[in-house]
Amino acid sequence: MKTKNIITDKVNFDDFSIQKKEIAINGKKLPLNIGDRFILAENDKSIKTIVAITIFEDGRVAYTIEWYDPETNNFQSENVTLTELKLLN
């Protein structure tokens, strides 16, 4: 008997098209965009994904990164600046 998967039986993932959006402030493109993925350190097993970008009135930019943590079996998220990402890397 075939096991039904509610998600894959109702959603055709082949039809998903991903369009990258570039974000700019005063004509200068941000170095990272929503959907970009990276690993912070060589021994890090979790792929981080940028899921949101916040641009503050004074021009500061914060990136919301999200990843799956197998130790807690949950998704984790954190808001970081580009400077903090560079320091963590």
C-alpha angles and dihedrals in degrees: 000000000000116000113231120226110203094206101045094038092057102033125058103210091187089073094059113108118191117215116191114220120207117213122207135185114207089344095308113117118229114243092232131045137194108280096029112136130203145156115236100207137014093247093045111110097189122089110221119215127196105233101169142012123208120199114195126211092254092054098260114143126209124189121208109215125191133191142165115254110205092193093062095026089229140104115256129200137190137179113230139165124233089254091055091049090053091050092048091050 
